[in-house]
Amino acid sequence: MPKISVEIPQELLDDLDEHVGDDGKFVNRSDAIRASIRKTLDILDEIDDRHGRLEDEA
């Protein structure tokens, strides 16, 4: 799996960390970020579909 590097504000990282760990929803930051990206892309696909911007898959 490729690795990337991103810069995010400390406040956002603090909020993310509240959902990571033994008491959180995610095992680690990477899992949380992957889930967030997937969810965001799903939402964008839904918006594009409503506006007729998605191409039909063959």
N, C-alpha and C positions, 0 to 999 in steps of 0.2 A: 504494500500500500504506500503510495507516495506521501511524503511529508511536505507540509507547507508552513510558512511562518506568517503570522498576522499580528498587527499591533491593534490593541483594543484599549479603551479607556479603563482605568482602574475600577471605576464605579461599576462598569459593565462586568468586569471580571469578578468583582466581589459578589454581584448578583448571581452570576453563573455558579460560583463556588457554593452558594447556599443550596444548590440542587445536586451537588456532587459529594460522593462519599457514602459511608455506611448508613447515614440517615437520609440521604438524598435519593433522587430518582435515577441518577447515573453513577456508574462505577468510577468514571474519571472525566476530565475535561474534554478529552477527544470524543468520547461517546456523546457527551452533551452537545458539543459543537456539530458533530455529524447529524444528530437528530434535528437540531435547529436548521441546518442547511436543507435537509430533506423536507422538513415541514414548510420552510419558506419557498422552496422550489415547487412543492405541490400547490401552495396557495397561488403562486405566480402562474402556474399552468391553468388553474381554475379561472383566474382572471382573464388570461389570454383566450381560453376556450369561450368564455362568455362574450368576448369581443371579436370572436372569429379569427383570431390570430394564430391558431394552432393548425399545422398542416396535418392532413389525414395520413395516418401510418399505413404503409403498404402491407 
